[in-house]
Amino acid sequence: MRCVLLGLVVLVSGCRGGLAGGMFTRGGVSYAVVEPPAPWSRVGFDDNDLAWLSPSGHVIAVNATCTGHEDPQLEVLTNHLMIGFTDREWVSKKKFQLDGRDALRSLVRAKLDGVSRSLDLVVLKKNGCVHDFSYISPAGLEAEHQAEFDALVAGFRQERAP
């Protein structure tokens, strides 16, 4: 199972922007995040601002897209995060407030290259940016690091518009 996630790491690149003191800054966007503690390791994924990998094969990723996205609905943004996953089973979808804006949290069971995964996806739009948060875990092990993902999402604050 871990091999599938490590396969994603093949696309490793340098992180877009910088993280210092719990603030990620790239171009005109800056936002606060609560970094997952050890044993998480920070890795770089193409098209993600920040990503971490746990020794047990869990992934947490965060991204902001501030250009070229028009104004899609939160459901459309969530579906975009599911590209590459098959056999999707939508467990729940819930709207809530995050950093003063409507956000959508979706729990999904799906397969990536035939391997079962659990996904916890959060999307919101703020100040011209689309922010997405992903927690991908081996099926049945999602509770193992759920608290770290919940803390990261709860701690999100966009500091200034791009």
C-alpha positions as CSV (number, residue, x, y, z in Angstrom):
1,M,0.0,0.0,0.0
2,R,2.8,2.4,0.9
3,C,4.3,1.8,-2.6
4,V,1.3,3.4,-4.2
5,L,1.7,6.6,-2.1
6,L,5.4,6.6,-2.6
7,G,4.7,6.4,-6.4
8,L,3.0,9.7,-6.0
9,V,6.3,11.0,-4.5
10,V,8.0,10.3,-7.7
11,L,6.6,13.6,-8.8
12,V,8.6,15.3,-6.0
13,S,9.7,18.8,-6.7
14,G,10.7,21.7,-4.6
15,C,7.8,23.2,-2.7
16,R,6.2,26.2,-4.3
17,G,6.8,29.0,-1.8
18,G,8.1,28.8,1.7
19,L,6.9,27.8,5.2
20,A,8.2,29.6,8.2
21,G,6.7,30.0,11.7
22,G,3.5,28.3,10.6
23,M,2.9,30.6,7.6
24,F,3.1,29.5,4.0
25,T,3.9,32.3,1.5
26,R,3.9,32.1,-2.2
27,G,3.5,35.1,-4.5
28,G,0.7,37.3,-3.1
29,V,-0.9,34.6,-1.0
30,S,0.0,33.8,2.6
31,Y,-1.8,31.4,5.0
32,A,-1.4,29.9,8.4
33,V,-1.2,26.1,8.8
34,V,-0.5,23.8,11.7
35,E,2.2,21.4,10.5
36,P,1.8,17.8,11.4
37,P,4.3,16.8,14.1
38,A,6.8,13.9,14.0
39,P,6.8,11.3,12.6
40,W,5.4,13.1,9.6
41,S,8.0,14.1,6.9
42,R,7.5,17.0,4.6
43,V,7.6,16.1,0.9
44,G,7.0,18.0,-2.3
45,F,4.3,17.1,-4.7
46,D,3.8,18.8,-8.1
47,D,0.8,21.2,-7.9
48,N,0.7,21.3,-4.1
49,D,2.0,24.0,-1.8
50,L,2.7,21.6,1.1
51,A,2.6,17.9,1.7
52,W,3.5,15.5,4.4
53,L,3.9,11.7,4.4
54,S,3.6,9.5,7.5
55,P,5.7,6.3,8.0
56,S,2.4,4.3,7.8
57,G,1.6,5.6,4.3
58,H,-0.8,8.5,5.1
59,V,-0.6,11.7,3.1
60,I,-1.7,15.3,4.0
61,A,-1.5,17.9,1.3
62,V,-2.5,21.6,1.1
63,N,-2.7,23.8,-1.9
64,A,-3.9,27.3,-3.0
65,T,-4.8,28.1,-6.6
66,C,-5.2,31.8,-7.1
67,T,-5.4,32.1,-10.9
68,G,-7.1,30.3,-13.8
69,H,-9.9,28.6,-11.8
70,E,-12.8,30.8,-12.7
71,D,-15.6,30.4,-10.0
72,P,-16.5,26.7,-9.8
73,Q,-18.8,25.4,-7.1
74,L,-17.3,23.6,-4.1
75,E,-18.6,20.2,-5.3
76,V,-16.8,20.7,-8.7
77,L,-13.6,21.6,-6.8
78,T,-13.9,18.4,-4.7
79,N,-14.5,16.3,-7.8
80,H,-11.3,17.7,-9.3
81,L,-9.4,16.4,-6.3
82,M,-10.7,12.9,-7.2
83,I,-9.0,12.7,-10.6
84,G,-7.2,9.4,-10.8
85,F,-9.3,7.6,-8.2
86,T,-11.7,4.9,-9.2
87,D,-14.5,3.0,-7.5
88,R,-15.6,6.1,-5.6
89,E,-18.0,5.7,-2.6
90,W,-19.1,9.0,-1.2
91,V,-19.4,8.5,2.6
92,S,-20.5,12.1,3.5
93,K,-20.5,15.7,2.4
94,K,-20.8,18.5,4.9
95,K,-20.8,22.3,4.4
96,F,-19.2,24.3,7.3
97,Q,-17.5,27.6,8.0
98,L,-13.7,27.8,7.7
99,D,-11.9,31.1,8.0
100,G,-15.1,33.0,7.6
101,R,-16.2,31.3,4.3
102,D,-18.3,28.4,3.2
103,A,-16.3,25.2,2.9
104,L,-17.1,21.7,1.9
105,R,-15.8,18.6,3.6
106,S,-16.1,15.3,1.8
107,L,-15.3,11.8,3.0
108,V,-14.7,9.3,0.2
109,R,-13.6,5.7,-0.1
110,A,-11.9,5.1,-3.5
111,K,-9.1,3.2,-5.2
112,L,-5.8,4.5,-6.5
113,D,-4.2,2.0,-8.9
114,G,-6.4,-0.7,-7.4
115,V,-5.5,0.0,-3.8
116,S,-8.3,1.0,-1.4
117,R,-7.9,4.5,0.2
118,S,-9.9,6.7,2.5
119,L,-10.0,10.4,1.6
120,D,-10.9,13.4,3.7
121,L,-11.2,16.4,1.4
122,V,-11.8,20.1,2.3
123,V,-12.3,22.9,-0.2
124,L,-13.0,26.6,0.1
125,K,-12.7,29.8,-1.9
126,K,-11.4,33.0,-0.3
127,N,-10.1,36.3,-1.8
128,G,-9.8,34.9,-5.3
129,C,-8.1,31.7,-4.2
130,V,-9.2,28.1,-4.1
131,H,-7.8,26.3,-1.1
132,D,-7.9,22.5,-0.8
133,F,-6.8,20.1,1.9
134,S,-6.4,16.4,1.5
135,Y,-5.9,13.6,3.9
136,I,-5.4,10.3,2.1
137,S,-5.0,7.1,4.3
138,P,-4.9,3.4,3.8
139,A,-8.5,2.1,3.9
140,G,-9.6,1.4,7.5
141,L,-6.7,3.4,9.1
142,E,-8.1,6.9,8.6
143,A,-8.4,7.4,12.4
144,E,-4.7,6.9,12.9
145,H,-3.8,10.5,12.0
146,Q,-7.2,12.2,11.7
147,A,-6.4,14.6,14.6
148,E,-3.3,16.0,12.8
149,F,-5.5,16.7,9.7
150,D,-8.3,18.2,11.8
151,A,-5.8,20.5,13.5
152,L,-4.3,21.6,10.1
153,V,-7.7,22.5,8.7
154,A,-8.9,24.2,11.9
155,G,-5.7,26.3,12.0
156,F,-6.0,27.6,8.5
157,R,-6.2,31.4,8.1
158,Q,-5.5,33.2,4.8
159,E,-3.6,36.3,5.8
160,R,-3.9,38.5,2.7
161,A,-5.4,38.5,-0.7
162,P,-3.2,37.8,-3.7
